[in-house]
Amino acid sequence: MARGALSVKTVVDEDEADSAMEEAPMPQLRRRLGRADLGAVPDTRRALRELLRHWGRPGRSEVAELLTSELVTNALVHTDHDAVVTATVGPRGLRVEVRDFVARRPRLRVPNADDGTHGRGLFLVQSLADAWGVRAHGVGKAVWFELDAGVA
């Protein structure tokens, strides 16, 4: 994969997703995170855990927490701006989007054992999400992922 390229398992038509979300109110978490406020990461996890208390099969909400933590951490560490996290539970599953105010797109890196704990966030998102991607959003970008509820 070329440097800076991001792959997406499933591409979701944004217009289709937007129209589906307009039909009925869905449970949602929306938070503005302060610049470099890494304390927002565990707070966001707790709020997401509460939102997802009765959602999906066992283990799905834990995956959602992990992936959300990765996206929130990336937004706060790799930009010098605020971020906004939005998590919406809908008929198709869960969509989490972390918007920041820097246009620079994130890089997917293959984890290297010499990097310690750095460079694994987007690799985890790519590996565990049912769909994910990056889209331009006004002044910055939004990095998002989706998980289905995993109901058999």
ChimeraX attribute file (.defattr): number of C-alpha atoms within 10 A of each C-alpha:
attribute: neighborCount
match mode: 1-to-1
recipient: residues
	/A:1	8
	/A:2	6
	/A:3	8
	/A:4	11
	/A:5	11
	/A:6	18
	/A:7	14
	/A:8	15
	/A:9	12
	/A:10	13
	/A:11	11
	/A:12	13
	/A:13	8
	/A:14	10
	/A:15	9
	/A:16	9
	/A:17	13
	/A:18	10
	/A:19	10
	/A:20	13
	/A:21	15
	/A:22	9
	/A:23	8
	/A:24	10
	/A:25	10
	/A:26	12
	/A:27	12
	/A:28	16
	/A:29	17
	/A:30	16
	/A:31	14
	/A:32	14
	/A:33	23
	/A:34	15
	/A:35	16
	/A:36	17
	/A:37	15
	/A:38	14
	/A:39	11
	/A:40	19
	/A:41	18
	/A:42	13
	/A:43	12
	/A:44	20
	/A:45	19
	/A:46	13
	/A:47	16
	/A:48	23
	/A:49	16
	/A:50	13
	/A:51	17
	/A:52	22
	/A:53	10
	/A:54	10
	/A:55	19
	/A:56	17
	/A:57	12
	/A:58	12
	/A:59	12
	/A:60	19
	/A:61	22
	/A:62	14
	/A:63	16
	/A:64	25
	/A:65	21
	/A:66	16
	/A:67	24
	/A:68	26
	/A:69	19
	/A:70	18
	/A:71	24
	/A:72	27
	/A:73	21
	/A:74	18
	/A:75	28
	/A:76	21
	/A:77	14
	/A:78	13
	/A:79	17
	/A:80	14
	/A:81	16
	/A:82	17
	/A:83	25
	/A:84	17
	/A:85	22
	/A:86	17
	/A:87	24
	/A:88	21
	/A:89	22
	/A:90	18
	/A:91	12
	/A:92	12
	/A:93	16
	/A:94	23
	/A:95	21
	/A:96	26
	/A:97	23
	/A:98	25
	/A:99	27
	/A:100	29
	/A:101	19
	/A:102	20
	/A:103	15
	/A:104	12
	/A:105	16
	/A:106	16
	/A:107	13
	/A:108	21
	/A:109	17
	/A:110	11
	/A:111	16
	/A:112	11
	/A:113	9
	/A:114	7
	/A:115	9
	/A:116	9
	/A:117	10
	/A:118	11
	/A:119	17
	/A:120	17
	/A:121	23
	/A:122	23
	/A:123	16
	/A:124	16
	/A:125	25
	/A:126	20
	/A:127	12
	/A:128	18
	/A:129	20
	/A:130	17
	/A:131	20
	/A:132	25
	/A:133	20
	/A:134	18
	/A:135	14
	/A:136	15
	/A:137	14
	/A:138	12
	/A:139	10
	/A:140	15
	/A:141	22
	/A:142	24
	/A:143	23
	/A:144	23
	/A:145	25
	/A:146	25
	/A:147	21
	/A:148	19
	/A:149	19
	/A:150	12
	/A:151	10
	/A:152	5
